Amino acid sequence: MSYRKIGRDKDQRKALLRNLTTSFLRDEKIETTEAKAKEVRKIAEKMITLAKKNTLASRRQALSYLTDEDVVTKLFENIGPKFQERQGGYTRVLKKGPRDGDGAPIAIIELVE
């Protein structure tokens, strides 16, 4: 399995992606660097697929990854049922342009309506 290292060691990368994914599912839209957005998309798609199953095991699996219980509740009660008929592609990444300061490519990741 390939992934982006995002310039961090394993523990920092895992914590960053957990927090970004939790924030994304809470707000349904975040602005971050392009590389981080693409990594968050992979994880968020898997979380939404778990929410569509809506079993106790899938809820526990989501709860073990996401950092906020309220986000897990929202995921299983609102987001999962919304995408019940959709076979994937729950998110979109829009490129915004370079960031002022360091010129890093910025992207917006959001849920598809």
PDB file as gemmi writes it, atoms N, CA and C in Angstrom:
CRYST1    1.000    1.000    1.000  90.00  90.00  90.00 P 1                      
ATOM      1  N   MET A   1       0.851  -1.186   0.000  1.00  0.00           N  
ATOM      2  CA  MET A   1       0.000   0.000   0.000  1.00  0.00           C  
ATOM      3  C   MET A   1       0.891   1.242   0.000  1.00  0.00           C  
ATOM      4  N   SER A   2       0.641   2.130  -0.917  1.00  0.00           N  
ATOM      5  CA  SER A   2       1.443   3.350  -0.972  1.00  0.00           C  
ATOM      6  C   SER A   2       0.703   4.493  -0.294  1.00  0.00           C  
ATOM      7  N   TYR A   3       1.466   5.408   0.240  1.00  0.00           N  
ATOM      8  CA  TYR A   3       0.892   6.562   0.913  1.00  0.00           C  
ATOM      9  C   TYR A   3       1.920   7.677   0.907  1.00  0.00           C  
ATOM     10  N   ARG A   4       1.463   8.872   1.226  1.00  0.00           N  
ATOM     11  CA  ARG A   4       2.356  10.029   1.300  1.00  0.00           C  
ATOM     12  C   ARG A   4       2.881  10.159   2.723  1.00  0.00           C  
ATOM     13  N   LYS A   5       4.148  10.467   2.864  1.00  0.00           N  
ATOM     14  CA  LYS A   5       4.731  10.591   4.195  1.00  0.00           C  
ATOM     15  C   LYS A   5       4.480  11.957   4.815  1.00  0.00           C  
ATOM     16  N   ILE A   6       4.190  12.949   4.013  1.00  0.00           N  
ATOM     17  CA  ILE A   6       3.838  14.303   4.460  1.00  0.00           C  
ATOM     18  C   ILE A   6       4.903  14.894   5.387  1.00  0.00           C  
ATOM     19  N   GLY A   7       6.151  14.466   5.243  1.00  0.00           N  
ATOM     20  CA  GLY A   7       7.250  15.043   5.997  1.00  0.00           C  
ATOM     21  C   GLY A   7       7.191  14.807   7.493  1.00  0.00           C  
ATOM     22  N   ARG A   8       6.588  13.697   7.918  1.00  0.00           N  
ATOM     23  CA  ARG A   8       6.456  13.397   9.334  1.00  0.00           C  
ATOM     24  C   ARG A   8       6.770  11.936   9.580  1.00  0.00           C  
ATOM     25  N   ASP A   9       7.130  11.599  10.835  1.00  0.00           N  
ATOM     26  CA  ASP A   9       7.320  10.186  11.144  1.00  0.00           C  
ATOM     27  C   ASP A   9       5.953   9.530  11.354  1.00  0.00           C  
ATOM     28  N   LYS A  10       5.960   8.234  11.547  1.00  0.00           N  
ATOM     29  CA  LYS A  10       4.727   7.448  11.565  1.00  0.00           C  
ATOM     30  C   LYS A  10       3.693   7.945  12.571  1.00  0.00           C  
ATOM     31  N   ASP A  11       4.113   8.180  13.817  1.00  0.00           N  
ATOM     32  CA  ASP A  11       3.162   8.580  14.855  1.00  0.00           C  
ATOM     33  C   ASP A  11       2.578   9.960  14.591  1.00  0.00           C  
ATOM     34  N   GLN A  12       3.415  10.893  14.162  1.00  0.00           N  
ATOM     35  CA  GLN A  12       2.932  12.247  13.858  1.00  0.00           C  
ATOM     36  C   GLN A  12       1.969  12.219  12.677  1.00  0.00           C  
ATOM     37  N   ARG A  13       2.308  11.425  11.656  1.00  0.00           N  
ATOM     38  CA  ARG A  13       1.466  11.327  10.461  1.00  0.00           C  
ATOM     39  C   ARG A  13       0.107  10.739  10.812  1.00  0.00           C  
ATOM     40  N   LYS A  14       0.104   9.686  11.643  1.00  0.00           N  
ATOM     41  CA  LYS A  14      -1.153   9.059  12.032  1.00  0.00           C  
ATOM     42  C   LYS A  14      -2.025  10.034  12.821  1.00  0.00           C  
ATOM     43  N   ALA A  15      -1.422  10.755  13.763  1.00  0.00           N  
ATOM     44  CA  ALA A  15      -2.175  11.725  14.560  1.00  0.00           C  
ATOM     45  C   ALA A  15      -2.725  12.848  13.681  1.00  0.00           C  
ATOM     46  N   LEU A  16      -1.917  13.336  12.770  1.00  0.00           N  
ATOM     47  CA  LEU A  16      -2.344  14.405  11.862  1.00  0.00           C  
ATOM     48  C   LEU A  16      -3.541  13.955  11.023  1.00  0.00           C  
ATOM     49  N   LEU A  17      -3.450  12.766  10.437  1.00  0.00           N  
ATOM     50  CA  LEU A  17      -4.524  12.283   9.570  1.00  0.00           C  
ATOM     51  C   LEU A  17      -5.789  11.967  10.367  1.00  0.00           C  
ATOM     52  N   ARG A  18      -5.642  11.464  11.588  1.00  0.00           N  
ATOM     53  CA  ARG A  18      -6.818  11.219  12.429  1.00  0.00           C  
ATOM     54  C   ARG A  18      -7.538  12.532  12.728  1.00  0.00           C  
ATOM     55  N   ASN A  19      -6.773  13.557  13.103  1.00  0.00           N  
ATOM     56  CA  ASN A  19      -7.373  14.847  13.437  1.00  0.00           C  
ATOM     57  C   ASN A  19      -7.972  15.518  12.207  1.00  0.00           C  
ATOM     58  N   LEU A  20      -7.272  15.456  11.065  1.00  0.00           N  
ATOM     59  CA  LEU A  20      -7.811  16.052   9.845  1.00  0.00           C  
ATOM     60  C   LEU A  20      -9.097  15.343   9.405  1.00  0.00           C  
ATOM     61  N   THR A  21      -9.109  14.022   9.487  1.00  0.00           N  
ATOM     62  CA  THR A  21     -10.307  13.268   9.096  1.00  0.00           C  
ATOM     63  C   THR A  21     -11.472  13.577  10.029  1.00  0.00           C  
ATOM     64  N   THR A  22     -11.210  13.668  11.316  1.00  0.00           N  
ATOM     65  CA  THR A  22     -12.258  14.014  12.280  1.00  0.00           C  
ATOM     66  C   THR A  22     -12.812  15.404  11.989  1.00  0.00           C  
ATOM     67  N   SER A  23     -11.926  16.363  11.743  1.00  0.00           N  
ATOM     68  CA  SER A  23     -12.374  17.723  11.426  1.00  0.00           C  
ATOM     69  C   SER A  23     -13.164  17.751  10.127  1.00  0.00           C  
ATOM     70  N   PHE A  24     -12.697  16.995   9.141  1.00  0.00           N  
ATOM     71  CA  PHE A  24     -13.391  16.958   7.850  1.00  0.00           C  
ATOM     72  C   PHE A  24     -14.809  16.403   8.003  1.00  0.00           C  
ATOM     73  N   LEU A  25     -14.956  15.315   8.737  1.00  0.00           N  
ATOM     74  CA  LEU A  25     -16.286  14.725   8.895  1.00  0.00           C  
ATOM     75  C   LEU A  25     -17.189  15.589   9.772  1.00  0.00           C  
ATOM     76  N   ARG A  26     -16.610  16.362  10.698  1.00  0.00           N  
ATOM     77  CA  ARG A  26     -17.399  17.278  11.521  1.00  0.00           C  
ATOM     78  C   ARG A  26     -17.910  18.443  10.685  1.00  0.00           C  
ATOM     79  N   ASP A  27     -17.005  19.068   9.915  1.00  0.00           N  
ATOM     80  CA  ASP A  27     -17.345  20.284   9.181  1.00  0.00           C  
ATOM     81  C   ASP A  27     -17.807  20.027   7.752  1.00  0.00           C  
ATOM     82  N   GLU A  28     -17.557  18.829   7.232  1.00  0.00           N  
ATOM     83  CA  GLU A  28     -17.902  18.405   5.877  1.00  0.00           C  
ATOM     84  C   GLU A  28     -17.140  19.156   4.797  1.00  0.00           C  
ATOM     85  N   LYS A  29     -16.156  19.981   5.195  1.00  0.00           N  
ATOM     86  CA  LYS A  29     -15.348  20.724   4.237  1.00  0.00           C  
ATOM     87  C   LYS A  29     -14.161  21.317   4.985  1.00  0.00           C  
ATOM     88  N   ILE A  30     -12.945  21.074   4.498  1.00  0.00           N  
ATOM     89  CA  ILE A  30     -11.762  21.693   5.097  1.00  0.00           C  
ATOM     90  C   ILE A  30     -10.815  22.146   3.996  1.00  0.00           C  
ATOM     91  N   GLU A  31      -9.937  23.060   4.358  1.00  0.00           N  
ATOM     92  CA  GLU A  31      -8.920  23.569   3.450  1.00  0.00           C  
ATOM     93  C   GLU A  31      -7.560  23.174   4.012  1.00  0.00           C  
ATOM     94  N   THR A  32      -6.759  22.495   3.211  1.00  0.00           N  
ATOM     95  CA  THR A  32      -5.452  22.020   3.645  1.00  0.00           C  
ATOM     96  C   THR A  32      -4.559  21.884   2.415  1.00  0.00           C  
ATOM     97  N   THR A  33      -3.361  21.359   2.606  1.00  0.00           N  
ATOM     98  CA  THR A  33      -2.491  21.184   1.442  1.00  0.00           C  
ATOM     99  C   THR A  33      -3.032  20.045   0.579  1.00  0.00           C  
ATOM    100  N   GLU A  34      -2.630  20.053  -0.674  1.00  0.00           N  
ATOM    101  CA  GLU A  34      -3.137  19.079  -1.630  1.00  0.00           C  
ATOM    102  C   GLU A  34      -2.794  17.646  -1.213  1.00  0.00           C  
ATOM    103  N   ALA A  35      -1.562  17.418  -0.773  1.00  0.00           N  
ATOM    104  CA  ALA A  35      -1.141  16.071  -0.375  1.00  0.00           C  
ATOM    105  C   ALA A  35      -1.949  15.577   0.822  1.00  0.00           C  
ATOM    106  N   LYS A  36      -2.153  16.441   1.812  1.00  0.00           N  
ATOM    107  CA  LYS A  36      -2.931  16.049   2.988  1.00  0.00           C  
ATOM    108  C   LYS A  36      -4.378  15.775   2.599  1.00  0.00           C  
ATOM    109  N   ALA A  37      -4.941  16.578   1.709  1.00  0.00           N  
ATOM    110  CA  ALA A  37      -6.327  16.393   1.279  1.00  0.00           C  
ATOM    111  C   ALA A  37      -6.502  15.041   0.591  1.00  0.00           C  
ATOM    112  N   LYS A  38      -5.536  14.660  -0.222  1.00  0.00           N  
ATOM    113  CA  LYS A  38      -5.635  13.381  -0.925  1.00  0.00           C  
ATOM    114  C   LYS A  38      -5.526  12.199   0.034  1.00  0.00           C  
ATOM    115  N   GLU A  39      -4.735  12.334   1.075  1.00  0.00           N  
ATOM    116  CA  GLU A  39      -4.628  11.279   2.078  1.00  0.00           C  
ATOM    117  C   GLU A  39      -5.902  11.206   2.926  1.00  0.00           C  
ATOM    118  N   VAL A  40      -6.440  12.370   3.291  1.00  0.00           N  
ATOM    119  CA  VAL A  40      -7.680  12.401   4.076  1.00  0.00           C  
ATOM    120  C   VAL A  40      -8.823  11.789   3.275  1.00  0.00           C  
ATOM    121  N   ARG A  41      -8.830  12.022   1.968  1.00  0.00           N  
ATOM    122  CA  ARG A  41      -9.885  11.469   1.120  1.00  0.00           C  
ATOM    123  C   ARG A  41      -9.929   9.942   1.227  1.00  0.00           C  
ATOM    124  N   LYS A  42      -8.768   9.287   1.199  1.00  0.00           N  
ATOM    125  CA  LYS A  42      -8.722   7.822   1.295  1.00  0.00           C  
ATOM    126  C   LYS A  42      -9.375   7.341   2.585  1.00  0.00           C  
ATOM    127  N   ILE A  43      -9.015   7.981   3.685  1.00  0.00           N  
ATOM    128  CA  ILE A  43      -9.514   7.549   4.992  1.00  0.00           C  
ATOM    129  C   ILE A  43     -11.003   7.873   5.136  1.00  0.00           C  
ATOM    130  N   ALA A  44     -11.404   9.062   4.713  1.00  0.00           N  
ATOM    131  CA  ALA A  44     -12.805   9.487   4.847  1.00  0.00           C  
ATOM    132  C   ALA A  44     -13.727   8.583   4.033  1.00  0.00           C  
ATOM    133  N   GLU A  45     -13.297   8.181   2.851  1.00  0.00           N  
ATOM    134  CA  GLU A  45     -14.116   7.289   2.022  1.00  0.00           C  
ATOM    135  C   GLU A  45     -14.330   5.959   2.753  1.00  0.00           C  
ATOM    136  N   LYS A  46     -13.289   5.457   3.407  1.00  0.00           N  
ATOM    137  CA  LYS A  46     -13.417   4.201   4.154  1.00  0.00           C  
ATOM    138  C   LYS A  46     -14.349   4.369   5.348  1.00  0.00           C  
ATOM    139  N   MET A  47     -14.266   5.525   6.025  1.00  0.00           N  
ATOM    140  CA  MET A  47     -15.138   5.779   7.176  1.00  0.00           C  
ATOM    141  C   MET A  47     -16.603   5.856   6.736  1.00  0.00           C  
ATOM    142  N   ILE A  48     -16.875   6.498   5.617  1.00  0.00           N  
ATOM    143  CA  ILE A  48     -18.247   6.605   5.129  1.00  0.00           C  
ATOM    144  C   ILE A  48     -18.774   5.233   4.721  1.00  0.00           C  
ATOM    145  N   THR A  49     -17.921   4.409   4.121  1.00  0.00           N  
ATOM    146  CA  THR A  49     -18.318   3.043   3.772  1.00  0.00           C  
ATOM    147  C   THR A  49     -18.659   2.250   5.025  1.00  0.00           C  
ATOM    148  N   LEU A  50     -17.881   2.431   6.098  1.00  0.00           N  
ATOM    149  CA  LEU A  50     -18.214   1.783   7.377  1.00  0.00           C  
ATOM    150  C   LEU A  50     -19.577   2.250   7.878  1.00  0.00           C  
ATOM    151  N   ALA A  51     -19.832   3.549   7.746  1.00  0.00           N  
ATOM    152  CA  ALA A  51     -21.099   4.117   8.228  1.00  0.00           C  
ATOM    153  C   ALA A  51     -22.282   3.567   7.437  1.00  0.00           C  
ATOM    154  N   LYS A  52     -22.069   3.259   6.172  1.00  0.00           N  
ATOM    155  CA  LYS A  52     -23.147   2.695   5.370  1.00  0.00           C  
ATOM    156  C   LYS A  52     -23.530   1.297   5.850  1.00  0.00           C  
ATOM    157  N   LYS A  53     -22.554   0.536   6.364  1.00  0.00           N  
ATOM    158  CA  LYS A  53     -22.840  -0.803   6.894  1.00  0.00           C  
ATOM    159  C   LYS A  53     -23.670  -0.715   8.172  1.00  0.00           C  
ATOM    160  N   ASN A  54     -23.332   0.261   9.029  1.00  0.00           N  
ATOM    161  CA  ASN A  54     -24.066   0.550  10.263  1.00  0.00           C  
ATOM    162  C   ASN A  54     -24.229  -0.676  11.160  1.00  0.00           C  
ATOM    163  N   THR A  55     -23.123  -1.365  11.403  1.00  0.00           N  
ATOM    164  CA  THR A  55     -23.132  -2.461  12.368  1.00  0.00           C  
ATOM    165  C   THR A  55     -22.369  -2.009  13.608  1.00  0.00           C  
ATOM    166  N   LEU A  56     -22.503  -2.765  14.677  1.00  0.00           N  
ATOM    167  CA  LEU A  56     -21.781  -2.447  15.902  1.00  0.00           C  
ATOM    168  C   LEU A  56     -20.275  -2.517  15.663  1.00  0.00           C  
ATOM    169  N   ALA A  57     -19.839  -3.512  14.913  1.00  0.00           N  
ATOM    170  CA  ALA A  57     -18.413  -3.660  14.631  1.00  0.00           C  
ATOM    171  C   ALA A  57     -17.880  -2.482  13.819  1.00  0.00           C  
ATOM    172  N   SER A  58     -18.640  -2.033  12.835  1.00  0.00           N  
ATOM    173  CA  SER A  58     -18.182  -0.898  12.025  1.00  0.00           C  
ATOM    174  C   SER A  58     -18.177   0.388  12.846  1.00  0.00           C  
ATOM    175  N   ARG A  59     -19.137   0.534  13.739  1.00  0.00           N  
ATOM    176  CA  ARG A  59     -19.168   1.710  14.618  1.00  0.00           C  
ATOM    177  C   ARG A  59     -17.953   1.722  15.548  1.00  0.00           C  
ATOM    178  N   ARG A  60     -17.604   0.569  16.091  1.00  0.00           N  
ATOM    179  CA  ARG A  60     -16.430   0.482  16.962  1.00  0.00           C  
ATOM    180  C   ARG A  60     -15.144   0.750  16.193  1.00  0.00           C  
ATOM    181  N   GLN A  61     -15.081   0.269  14.963  1.00  0.00           N  
ATOM    182  CA  GLN A  61     -13.891   0.507  14.144  1.00  0.00           C  
ATOM    183  C   GLN A  61     -13.728   1.997  13.861  1.00  0.00           C  
ATOM    184  N   ALA A  62     -14.824   2.679  13.535  1.00  0.00           N  
ATOM    185  CA  ALA A  62     -14.769   4.122  13.299  1.00  0.00           C  
ATOM    186  C   ALA A  62     -14.400   4.864  14.582  1.00  0.00           C  
ATOM    187  N   LEU A  63     -14.941   4.426  15.697  1.00  0.00           N  
ATOM    188  CA  LEU A  63     -14.664   5.062  16.979  1.00  0.00           C  
ATOM    189  C   LEU A  63     -13.207   4.887  17.400  1.00  0.00           C  
ATOM    190  N   SER A  64     -12.598   3.786  16.981  1.00  0.00           N  
ATOM    191  CA  SER A  64     -11.188   3.567  17.322  1.00  0.00           C  
ATOM    192  C   SER A  64     -10.267   4.483  16.514  1.00  0.00           C  
ATOM    193  N   TYR A  65     -10.741   5.002  15.371  1.00  0.00           N  
ATOM    194  CA  TYR A  65      -9.895   5.873  14.547  1.00  0.00           C  
ATOM    195  C   TYR A  65     -10.185   7.350  14.777  1.00  0.00           C  
ATOM    196  N   LEU A  66     -11.448   7.724  14.754  1.00  0.00           N  
ATOM    197  CA  LEU A  66     -11.818   9.129  14.900  1.00  0.00           C  
ATOM    198  C   LEU A  66     -11.660   9.564  16.355  1.00  0.00           C  
ATOM    199  N   THR A  67     -11.383  10.846  16.564  1.00  0.00           N  
ATOM    200  CA  THR A  67     -11.047  11.324  17.904  1.00  0.00           C  
ATOM    201  C   THR A  67     -12.218  11.933  18.664  1.00  0.00           C  
ATOM    202  N   ASP A  68     -13.420  11.944  18.084  1.00  0.00           N  
ATOM    203  CA  ASP A  68     -14.559  12.593  18.728  1.00  0.00           C  
ATOM    204  C   ASP A  68     -15.808  11.723  18.571  1.00  0.00           C  
ATOM    205  N   GLU A  69     -16.434  11.377  19.691  1.00  0.00           N  
ATOM    206  CA  GLU A  69     -17.625  10.522  19.648  1.00  0.00           C  
ATOM    207  C   GLU A  69     -18.787  11.194  18.912  1.00  0.00           C  
ATOM    208  N   ASP A  70     -18.911  12.516  19.042  1.00  0.00           N  
ATOM    209  CA  ASP A  70     -19.994  13.228  18.361  1.00  0.00           C  
ATOM    210  C   ASP A  70     -19.856  13.118  16.849  1.00  0.00           C  
ATOM    211  N   VAL A  71     -18.623  13.089  16.353  1.00  0.00           N  
ATOM    212  CA  VAL A  71     -18.388  12.950  14.909  1.00  0.00           C  
ATOM    213  C   VAL A  71     -18.788  11.554  14.445  1.00  0.00           C  
ATOM    214  N   VAL A  72     -18.520  10.540  15.266  1.00  0.00           N  
ATOM    215  CA  VAL A  72     -18.919   9.174  14.920  1.00  0.00           C  
ATOM    216  C   VAL A  72     -20.441   9.084  14.850  1.00  0.00           C  
ATOM    217  N   THR A  73     -21.117   9.706  15.805  1.00  0.00           N  
ATOM    218  CA  THR A  73     -22.580   9.730  15.791  1.00  0.00           C  
ATOM    219  C   THR A  73     -23.092  10.406  14.536  1.00  0.00           C  
ATOM    220  N   LYS A  74     -22.511  11.552  14.204  1.00  0.00           N  
ATOM    221  CA  LYS A  74     -22.920  12.270  12.983  1.00  0.00           C  
ATOM    222  C   LYS A  74     -22.659  11.419  11.754  1.00  0.00           C  
ATOM    223  N   LEU A  75     -21.513  10.744  11.728  1.00  0.00           N  
ATOM    224  CA  LEU A  75     -21.153   9.901  10.593  1.00  0.00           C  
ATOM    225  C   LEU A  75     -22.184   8.802  10.374  1.00  0.00           C  
ATOM    226  N   PHE A  76     -22.591   8.134  11.445  1.00  0.00           N  
ATOM    227  CA  PHE A  76     -23.499   6.996  11.301  1.00  0.00           C  
ATOM    228  C   PHE A  76     -24.961   7.404  11.176  1.00  0.00           C  
ATOM    229  N   GLU A  77     -25.352   8.561  11.718  1.00  0.00           N  
ATOM    230  CA  GLU A  77     -26.756   8.960  11.660  1.00  0.00           C  
ATOM    231  C   GLU A  77     -27.087   9.878  10.491  1.00  0.00           C  
ATOM    232  N   ASN A  78     -26.110  10.687  10.025  1.00  0.00           N  
ATOM    233  CA  ASN A  78     -26.394  11.652   8.967  1.00  0.00           C  
ATOM    234  C   ASN A  78     -25.662  11.335   7.665  1.00  0.00           C  
ATOM    235  N   ILE A  79     -24.354  11.205   7.748  1.00  0.00           N  
ATOM    236  CA  ILE A  79     -23.545  11.078   6.538  1.00  0.00           C  
ATOM    237  C   ILE A  79     -23.719   9.718   5.873  1.00  0.00           C  
ATOM    238  N   GLY A  80     -23.656   8.633   6.658  1.00  0.00           N  
ATOM    239  CA  GLY A  80     -23.793   7.290   6.094  1.00  0.00           C  
ATOM    240  C   GLY A  80     -25.092   7.084   5.333  1.00  0.00           C  
ATOM    241  N   PRO A  81     -26.248   7.379   5.950  1.00  0.00           N  
ATOM    242  CA  PRO A  81     -27.512   7.206   5.235  1.00  0.00           C  
ATOM    243  C   PRO A  81     -27.633   8.087   3.989  1.00  0.00           C  
ATOM    244  N   LYS A  82     -26.995   9.261   4.009  1.00  0.00           N  
ATOM    245  CA  LYS A  82     -27.066  10.172   2.859  1.00  0.00           C  
ATOM    246  C   LYS A  82     -26.439   9.543   1.611  1.00  0.00           C  
ATOM    247  N   PHE A  83     -25.411   8.712   1.818  1.00  0.00           N  
ATOM    248  CA  PHE A  83     -24.701   8.105   0.695  1.00  0.00           C  
ATOM    249  C   PHE A  83     -25.041   6.628   0.512  1.00  0.00           C  
ATOM    250  N   GLN A  84     -26.170   6.180   1.055  1.00  0.00           N  
ATOM    251  CA  GLN A  84     -26.536   4.764   1.020  1.00  0.00           C  
ATOM    252  C   GLN A  84     -26.608   4.203  -0.399  1.00  0.00           C  
ATOM    253  N   GLU A  85     -27.107   4.983  -1.336  1.00  0.00           N  
ATOM    254  CA  GLU A  85     -27.267   4.503  -2.714  1.00  0.00           C  
ATOM    255  C   GLU A  85     -26.017   4.724  -3.563  1.00  0.00           C  
ATOM    256  N   ARG A  86     -25.055   5.459  -3.069  1.00  0.00           N  
ATOM    257  CA  ARG A  86     -23.864   5.804  -3.839  1.00  0.00           C  
ATOM    258  C   ARG A  86     -22.781   4.742  -3.647  1.00  0.00           C  
ATOM    259  N   GLN A  87     -22.120   4.365  -4.735  1.00  0.00           N  
ATOM    260  CA  GLN A  87     -21.128   3.291  -4.697  1.00  0.00           C  
ATOM    261  C   GLN A  87     -19.701   3.819  -4.593  1.00  0.00           C  
ATOM    262  N   GLY A  88     -19.475   4.847  -3.801  1.00  0.00           N  
ATOM    263  CA  GLY A  88     -18.139   5.417  -3.648  1.00  0.00           C  
ATOM    264  C   GLY A  88     -18.095   6.817  -4.212  1.00  0.00           C  
ATOM    265  N   GLY A  89     -16.946   7.461  -4.114  1.00  0.00           N  
ATOM    266  CA  GLY A  89     -16.805   8.821  -4.612  1.00  0.00           C  
ATOM    267  C   GLY A  89     -17.593   9.805  -3.768  1.00  0.00           C  
ATOM    268  N   TYR A  90     -17.422   9.722  -2.450  1.00  0.00           N  
ATOM    269  CA  TYR A  90     -18.195  10.572  -1.548  1.00  0.00           C  
ATOM    270  C   TYR A  90     -17.573  11.953  -1.355  1.00  0.00           C  
ATOM    271  N   THR A  91     -16.320  12.103  -1.765  1.00  0.00           N  
ATOM    272  CA  THR A  91     -15.616  13.365  -1.542  1.00  0.00           C  
ATOM    273  C   THR A  91     -15.087  13.929  -2.852  1.00  0.00           C  
ATOM    274  N   ARG A  92     -14.777  15.224  -2.823  1.00  0.00           N  
ATOM    275  CA  ARG A  92     -14.113  15.849  -3.961  1.00  0.00           C  
ATOM    276  C   ARG A  92     -13.009  16.743  -3.436  1.00  0.00           C  
ATOM    277  N   VAL A  93     -11.911  16.790  -4.176  1.00  0.00           N  
ATOM    278  CA  VAL A  93     -10.776  17.639  -3.831  1.00  0.00           C  
ATOM    279  C   VAL A  93     -10.650  18.694  -4.917  1.00  0.00           C  
ATOM    280  N   LEU A  94     -10.783  19.953  -4.522  1.00  0.00           N  
ATOM    281  CA  LEU A  94     -10.671  21.071  -5.454  1.00  0.00           C  
ATOM    282  C   LEU A  94      -9.362  21.800  -5.202  1.00  0.00           C  
ATOM    283  N   LYS A  95      -8.576  22.007  -6.245  1.00  0.00           N  
ATOM    284  CA  LYS A  95      -7.317  22.724  -6.092  1.00  0.00           C  
ATOM    285  C   LYS A  95      -7.598  24.213  -6.024  1.00  0.00           C  
ATOM    286  N   LYS A  96      -6.943  24.876  -5.073  1.00  0.00           N  
ATOM    287  CA  LYS A  96      -7.202  26.297  -4.839  1.00  0.00           C  
ATOM    288  C   LYS A  96      -6.071  27.190  -5.331  1.00  0.00           C  
ATOM    289  N   GLY A  97      -4.837  26.676  -5.321  1.00  0.00           N  
ATOM    290  CA  GLY A  97      -3.701  27.476  -5.744  1.00  0.00           C  
ATOM    291  C   GLY A  97      -2.642  27.500  -4.668  1.00  0.00           C  
ATOM    292  N   PRO A  98      -1.566  28.234  -4.896  1.00  0.00           N  
ATOM    293  CA  PRO A  98      -0.473  28.243  -3.925  1.00  0.00           C  
ATOM    294  C   PRO A  98      -0.798  29.074  -2.682  1.00  0.00           C  
ATOM    295  N   ARG A  99      -0.239  28.656  -1.554  1.00  0.00           N  
ATOM    296  CA  ARG A  99      -0.416  29.357  -0.294  1.00  0.00           C  
ATOM    297  C   ARG A  99       0.569  30.525  -0.240  1.00  0.00           C  
ATOM    298  N   ASP A 100       0.109  31.667   0.285  1.00  0.00           N  
ATOM    299  CA  ASP A 100       1.006  32.792   0.503  1.00  0.00           C  
ATOM    300  C   ASP A 100       2.036  32.381   1.543  1.00  0.00           C  
ATOM    301  N   GLY A 101       3.254  32.763   1.348  1.00  0.00           N  
ATOM    302  CA  GLY A 101       4.293  32.446   2.318  1.00  0.00           C  
ATOM    303  C   GLY A 101       5.236  31.390   1.784  1.00  0.00           C  
ATOM    304  N   ASP A 102       4.764  30.133   1.717  1.00  0.00           N  
ATOM    305  CA  ASP A 102       5.666  29.074   1.264  1.00  0.00           C  
ATOM    306  C   ASP A 102       5.305  28.511  -0.104  1.00  0.00           C  
ATOM    307  N   GLY A 103       4.180  28.912  -0.666  1.00  0.00           N  
ATOM    308  CA  GLY A 103       3.809  28.481  -2.011  1.00  0.00           C  
ATOM    309  C   GLY A 103       3.313  27.048  -2.087  1.00  0.00           C  
ATOM    310  N   ALA A 104       2.960  26.458  -0.958  1.00  0.00           N  
ATOM    311  CA  ALA A 104       2.448  25.075  -0.965  1.00  0.00           C  
ATOM    312  C   ALA A 104       1.090  25.034  -1.671  1.00  0.00           C  
ATOM    313  N   PRO A 105       0.863  24.012  -2.495  1.00  0.00           N  
ATOM    314  CA  PRO A 105      -0.435  23.910  -3.192  1.00  0.00           C  
ATOM    315  C   PRO A 105      -1.557  23.624  -2.194  1.00  0.00           C  
ATOM    316  N   ILE A 106      -2.588  24.455  -2.197  1.00  0.00           N  
ATOM    317  CA  ILE A 106      -3.703  24.340  -1.273  1.00  0.00           C  
ATOM    318  C   ILE A 106      -4.900  23.706  -2.011  1.00  0.00           C  
ATOM    319  N   ALA A 107      -5.659  22.896  -1.288  1.00  0.00           N  
ATOM    320  CA  ALA A 107      -6.839  22.252  -1.846  1.00  0.00           C  
ATOM    321  C   ALA A 107      -7.963  22.290  -0.827  1.00  0.00           C  
ATOM    322  N   ILE A 108      -9.178  22.214  -1.331  1.00  0.00           N  
ATOM    323  CA  ILE A 108     -10.369  22.138  -0.485  1.00  0.00           C  
ATOM    324  C   ILE A 108     -10.944  20.737  -0.683  1.00  0.00           C  
ATOM    325  N   ILE A 109     -11.171  20.026   0.413  1.00  0.00           N  
ATOM    326  CA  ILE A 109     -11.815  18.726   0.330  1.00  0.00           C  
ATOM    327  C   ILE A 109     -13.205  18.862   0.940  1.00  0.00           C  
ATOM    328  N   GLU A 110     -14.217  18.347   0.221  1.00  0.00           N  
ATOM    329  CA  GLU A 110     -15.590  18.481   0.687  1.00  0.00           C  
ATOM    330  C   GLU A 110     -16.394  17.249   0.316  1.00  0.00           C  
ATOM    331  N   LEU A 111     -17.493  17.059   1.006  1.00  0.00           N  
ATOM    332  CA  LEU A 111     -18.401  15.965   0.683  1.00  0.00           C  
ATOM    333  C   LEU A 111     -19.197  16.315  -0.558  1.00  0.00           C  
ATOM    334  N   VAL A 112     -19.453  15.332  -1.400  1.00  0.00           N  
ATOM    335  CA  VAL A 112     -20.276  15.502  -2.584  1.00  0.00           C  
ATOM    336  C   VAL A 112     -21.727  15.539  -2.131  1.00  0.00           C  
ATOM    337  N   GLU A 113     -22.523  16.407  -2.707  1.00  0.00           N  
ATOM    338  CA  GLU A 113     -23.942  16.502  -2.304  1.00  0.00           C  
ATOM    339  C   GLU A 113     -24.775  15.410  -2.886  1.00  0.00           C  
TER     340      GLU A 113                                                      
END                                                                             
